Amino acid sequence: MNDKVFAKPIKKQFEFDAEVAAVFDDMLQRSVPFYKESQKITQFFALKALQNGGIAYDLGCSTATMLISISKKLQCKAELIGLDNSEAMLEQARKKCEAFNADILLECADILEYDYKEAELFISNYTLQFVRPLIREELVKKIATSLKKEGIFIFSEKVISHHPKLNKDLIECYYDFKKEQGYSEYEIMQKREALENVLVPYSEDENIKMVKNCGFSHSEVLFRWANFATFIAIK
């Protein structure tokens, strides 16, 4: 289904409800620049981490696209676990897993409170930015603690610049991209208002500093387009 969520006046802040879940895959493809490319890079490093099996978590797995793509390429048995606090998203994920015959455990859970097993891999695609800054670092510490030594955390985030003009230009560049994908000025502004104070991005440097402070030995950017970036962090 085509994303028309913000073609009408908004009445609430953004949330991952049934209306969003129904069009979420289209929303991602048209709202995240080079989404497929960042997913391919994530998949590559995920398969490296799971080459001898193990456990992988996708935090905020939404419709399970990432885990399904990993499951298709796995060369050994691994436990793939998708967590999301939106039952509407998980309903779409279950349908897709059934369609692709993907062996993935999907759970409706609070990623801040979940009791993680020791894992080889954590993935988080545009999820941390929805976690309040005051507790975001606590979640990343929990991820680091739950990873095996040399385990990896791959996460994609919208990022900001602390240079005012550059940040303004990055936003303008992104809005031009969205217009090219068929979104109107009205839809872009409506979504921006709905996300106000819901999505709180960090800069590239702040994300790297955060994961290092939380127990990772190394972190860097794998892919970046304007104000969207995919990071890897190694325990």
Secondary structure, 3 states (H helix, E strand, C coil): CCCCCCCCCCCCCCCCCHHHHHHHHHHHHHHCCCHHHHHHHHHHHHHHHCCCCEEEEEECCCCCHHHHHHHHHCCCCEEEEEEECCHHHHHHHHHHHHHHCCCCEEEECCCCCCCCCCEEEEEEECCHHHCCHHHHHHHHHHHHHHEEEEEEEEEEEEEECCCHHHHHHHHHHHHHHHHHCCCCHHHHHHHHHHHCCCCCCEEHHHHHHHHHHCCCCEEEEEEEECCEEEEEEEC
